[in-house]
């Protein structure tokens, strides 16, 4: 059993444990007992910080939303040009998934649920913020003459996110995350060629 930690630290530890478990198992099959065991505390200690398993997943999605968006923003801001920023965001997203392999399984699980849960609303907010970032970068690239003014920005943003999701899905199916990293560069190059020649 672990020593007592401040509430916020313990909550972060519980969330991290839940996402680690989601690397290999469906979130639906993960119990609060499993999470408690992974953290090294009693199940009662978990309930002291989160009233339900759903509350844990909501906290996890908030953590993912904040962490992924910060990672993408940082990657974009470090780039010298808008097109380089798009590439940096793409590779930062792939890197985030490789570092947190339980996150995609958790997100896909939430999106399959019929109810519009609070966690699903967080996923929606994440995607909206992600699209906003991409749309800003497309506009900047057009303004810099790196992409044609005729580009359908909304379609390009949808395709960008869809490509990452496709790489992630294939990685999950084949259980070969290294392949996703290897394919990311060539796939992004094809994407850029496509949007540069947009009709």
C-alpha positions in Angstrom: 0.0 0.0 0.0 1.2 3.5 -0.8 1.7 6.4 1.6 -0.9 9.1 1.8 -0.7 11.7 -1.0 -2.4 15.1 -1.4 -5.8 14.8 -3.1 -4.8 16.2 -6.5 -1.7 14.0 -6.7 -3.7 10.9 -5.8 -6.4 11.8 -8.4 -3.7 12.2 -11.1 -2.2 8.8 -10.1 -5.6 7.1 -10.3 -6.3 8.6 -13.7 -2.9 7.6 -15.0 -3.4 4.0 -13.7 -6.8 3.8 -15.4 -5.3 4.9 -18.7 -2.4 2.4 -18.3 -4.9 -0.4 -17.8 -6.8 0.8 -21.0 -3.7 0.0 -23.1 -4.5 -3.7 -23.1 -8.2 -3.9 -22.0 -11.5 -2.4 -22.9 -12.4 0.4 -20.5 -15.7 -1.3 -19.9 -14.0 -4.3 -18.3 -11.8 -2.2 -16.0 -13.2 -2.1 -12.5 -12.4 0.3 -9.7 -10.9 -2.6 -7.9 -8.5 -3.1 -10.9 -7.6 0.6 -10.7 -7.1 0.5 -6.9 -4.7 -2.5 -7.3 -2.8 -0.7 -10.1 -2.3 2.3 -7.8 -1.6 0.2 -4.7 -4.5 1.6 -2.6 -7.8 0.2 -1.3 -10.9 0.4 -3.4 -12.3 2.7 -0.7 -9.4 5.0 -1.2 -10.3 5.3 -4.9 -13.9 6.1 -4.0 -12.7 8.8 -1.6 -11.4 10.7 -4.6 -13.9 9.6 -7.3 -17.5 8.7 -6.5 -17.9 6.4 -9.6 -15.8 4.8 -12.3 -17.5 7.2 -14.7 -16.0 10.1 -12.7 -12.6 8.6 -13.2 -13.1 8.4 -16.9 -14.3 12.0 -17.0 -11.2 13.1 -15.2 -9.1 11.0 -17.6 -10.7 12.7 -20.6 -10.1 16.1 -19.1 -6.5 15.2 -18.5 -6.1 13.9 -22.1 -7.8 17.0 -23.5 -5.5 19.4 -21.6 -2.4 17.4 -22.3 -2.9 16.7 -25.9 -3.9 20.2 -26.8 -0.9 21.6 -24.9 1.4 19.2 -26.8 -0.1 20.2 -30.1 0.0 23.9 -29.4 3.6 23.7 -28.2 4.6 21.8 -31.4 2.9 24.4 -33.6 4.4 27.4 -31.9 8.0 25.9 -32.2 7.7 25.6 -36.0 9.2 28.2 -38.3 6.4 28.2 -40.9 2.7 27.3 -41.0 3.3 24.2 -43.1 6.0 23.1 -40.8 3.6 23.7 -37.9 1.1 21.4 -39.5 3.8 18.7 -39.8 4.9 19.3 -36.2 1.3 18.9 -35.0 0.8 15.7 -36.9 4.0 14.1 -35.6 3.3 15.5 -32.0 -0.1 13.7 -32.1 1.5 10.5 -33.2 4.1 10.8 -30.5 1.4 11.5 -27.9 -0.4 8.3 -28.8 2.8 6.3 -28.7 3.5 7.7 -25.2 -0.1 7.1 -24.0 -1.4 4.0 -25.9 -4.4 3.6 -23.6 -5.8 7.0 -24.7 -7.1 5.9 -28.1 -8.8 2.8 -26.8 -10.5 4.9 -24.1 -11.7 7.6 -26.6 -13.0 5.0 -29.1 -14.8 3.3 -26.2 -16.5 6.6 -25.2 -17.6 7.4 -28.7 -19.3 4.0 -29.0 -21.6 4.8 -26.0 -25.2 5.7 -26.9 -25.5 8.2 -24.0 -24.1 11.7 -24.4 -21.9 11.4 -21.3 -19.8 14.1 -19.8 -16.7 12.2 -21.0 -18.0 12.1 -24.5 -18.7 15.9 -24.3 -15.0 16.3 -23.4 -14.0 14.3 -26.4 -16.2 16.5 -28.6 -14.6 19.6 -27.0 -11.2 18.2 -27.7 -12.0 17.6 -31.4 -13.5 21.1 -31.8 -10.3 22.7 -30.3 -8.1 20.5 -32.5 -10.0 21.5 -35.6 -9.8 25.2 -34.6 -6.0 24.8 -34.3 -5.8 23.2 -37.7 -8.1 25.8 -39.4 -5.8 28.6 -38.0 -2.8 26.8 -39.4 -4.4 26.3 -42.8 -5.3 30.0 -42.9 -1.8 31.0 -42.0 -0.3 28.6 -44.6 -2.6 30.1 -47.3 -1.7 33.6 -46.2 2.0 32.7 -46.5 1.5 31.3 -50.0 2.3 27.7 -48.9 -1.2 26.4 -49.7 -3.7 27.5 -52.4 -6.5 29.9 -51.4 -9.0 27.5 -53.0 -8.3 24.8 -50.3 -11.4 23.6 -48.5 -10.2 24.1 -45.0 -12.9 22.1 -43.3 -12.4 19.1 -45.5 -8.6 19.3 -45.0 -9.0 19.4 -41.2 -11.3 16.4 -41.3 -8.8 14.5 -43.5 -5.9 15.5 -41.2 -7.6 14.1 -38.1 -8.9 11.1 -40.0 -5.4 10.2 -41.1 -4.1 10.2 -37.6 -7.1 8.1 -36.4 -6.5 5.7 -39.2 -2.8 5.2 -38.2 -3.9 4.8 -34.6 -6.6 2.2 -35.5 -4.2 0.1 -37.6 -1.6 0.3 -34.8 -4.2 -1.0 -32.4 -5.3 -3.8 -34.7 -1.8 -5.0 -35.6 -0.3 -4.2 -32.1 2.7 -2.7 -33.9 3.0 0.9 -32.6 6.4 1.3 -34.2 4.8 0.9 -37.6 2.6 4.0 -36.9 5.7 6.1 -36.3 7.4 4.7 -39.4 4.4 5.4 -41.6 3.6 8.9 -40.2 6.2 10.7 -42.4 5.3 9.2 -45.7 1.5 9.5 -45.0 1.8 13.2 -44.1 3.8 13.9 -47.2 1.0 12.4 -49.3 -1.5 14.5 -47.4 0.5 17.7 -48.1 0.8 16.9 -51.8 -3.0 16.4 -51.9 -3.9 19.7 -50.2 -1.4 21.6 -52.3 -3.1 20.4 -55.5 -6.6 20.9 -54.1 -9.1 21.5 -57.0 
